[in-house]
Amino acid sequence: MQYSQRVLFSDDTLLHDELDDLFDRLEQLEPPPALIAHILESISRLPQPHRPVQDHPWDDLDSLVVRREKDPPC
Amino acid sequence: MQMRERTRTPSPEISDGILAQQSLAGDQRAFEALVQRYSVALFNFICRFLGDYDQACDILQQVFLQLYISLPNLRTGEPLKSWLFQVARNRCLDELRRKRAIHFSELEPVNDEDELSLLATMPDTSPLPEEVAERRDLQQCLQKAIGTLPPKFRSVVVLRYAAQLSFSEIGQVLKMPEATAKTYFQRAKPLLRAALTSQ
């Protein structure tokens, strides 16, 4: 098979050629509906994911403070 | 295997971030919406990358399971779409490595028929046998040409042609500048042409 370049501008700022035209004919595959149902069913049986537990909600703010624990108290 | 006409994913009504938050809060329908939104594009990417329908089914499950488990840790600054394709690509690369290891260790000759197994099982929906044969031949040629690409080029080509991502999105998935994604794509084209002309 021979493919010559046909110069066109596409909306994605690259030259669109005959190779692109050819691959535009690549058929889209559908995952089997049973697979999607199986995925959803499997996940519905999993425990609910939780956010990482934060012992103290102020930790994030507190970590911004530079501690000088070895210094004598003021 | 089912196929349909190539269509772009419709613009989402609810953002991925909102759906992820709702999923994390226990809303199963929100997670289902994410699955429905990305399953076709991910499946096409995985299927075309590996050329194996059954493995694509397995990996698609793994990707969504990984999503569910990772919901609490997802960074809000990173697009979910990119994250999903990153996970899918990593799984595909793992699979390629595993296949390669098996092939080298067992010294199995590469069988072209095996590579085409995905396409050999495609259903015939066209009423004319000649059209069916022509279409199947074309799909086989395209899939085989993709299979000749080294992984770094294959990722860009399949993300573009099968998953229909923009170069900006491809750059996000592969963690490279958009311009580099375009360069990879352009460098892959002569390889694809060579693979097609050699058939």
Contacts between the chains, C-beta under 8 A, distances in Angstrom:
chain1	res1	chain2	res2	distance
A	1	B	141	7.7
A	1	B	196	5.4
A	1	B	197	5.7
A	1	B	199	7.0
A	2	B	197	6.7
A	3	B	193	5.7
A	3	B	196	6.8
A	3	B	197	7.5
A	12	B	166	5.9
A	12	B	167	5.9
A	13	B	167	7.9
A	13	B	182	8.0
A	14	B	167	7.3
A	14	B	182	5.9
A	14	B	185	7.2
A	14	B	186	7.4
A	17	B	189	7.6
A	19	B	189	5.6
A	19	B	192	6.2
A	19	B	193	6.3
A	22	B	138	7.9
A	22	B	142	7.0
A	22	B	196	7.7
A	23	B	142	6.3
A	23	B	161	4.3
A	23	B	192	8.0
A	24	B	6	7.1
A	24	B	161	7.9
A	25	B	138	6.4
A	25	B	142	7.6
A	26	B	6	7.5
A	26	B	48	7.3
A	26	B	139	7.1
A	26	B	142	5.3
A	26	B	161	5.6
A	26	B	162	6.3
A	27	B	3	4.7
A	27	B	6	7.3
A	27	B	122	7.8
A	27	B	135	7.8
A	27	B	139	5.9
A	28	B	3	6.2
A	28	B	4	5.6
A	28	B	5	7.0
A	28	B	6	4.7
A	28	B	7	7.3
A	28	B	40	6.9
A	28	B	44	5.9
A	28	B	162	8.0
A	29	B	1	6.4
A	29	B	2	7.3
A	29	B	3	5.7
A	29	B	40	7.9
A	29	B	43	6.1
A	29	B	44	5.3
A	29	B	47	5.3
A	29	B	48	8.0
A	29	B	53	7.8
A	29	B	56	7.9
A	30	B	1	7.7
A	30	B	2	3.7
A	30	B	3	6.2
A	30	B	4	5.7
A	30	B	40	6.4
A	30	B	43	7.4
A	31	B	39	5.3
A	31	B	40	6.7
A	31	B	43	4.1
A	31	B	56	7.8
A	31	B	57	7.0
A	31	B	60	6.0
A	32	B	1	7.6
A	32	B	2	6.8
A	32	B	57	7.1
A	35	B	57	5.2
A	35	B	60	6.8
A	35	B	61	7.2
A	36	B	35	6.3
A	36	B	36	7.5
A	36	B	39	5.8
A	38	B	61	7.3
A	39	B	35	6.3
A	39	B	60	7.3
A	39	B	61	5.4
A	39	B	64	5.1
A	39	B	65	7.6
A	40	B	28	7.6
A	40	B	31	7.6
A	40	B	32	5.6
A	40	B	35	6.3
A	42	B	61	7.3
A	42	B	65	7.2
A	43	B	28	7.9
A	43	B	31	6.6
A	43	B	64	6.9
A	43	B	65	6.8
A	43	B	68	5.0
A	44	B	28	5.8
A	46	B	68	6.4
A	46	B	69	7.9
A	48	B	26	5.4
A	49	B	24	6.3
A	49	B	68	6.5
A	49	B	69	6.4
A	49	B	71	4.8
A	49	B	72	5.1
A	50	B	72	5.9
A	51	B	24	7.1
A	51	B	72	4.6
A	52	B	72	6.2
A	52	B	73	7.1
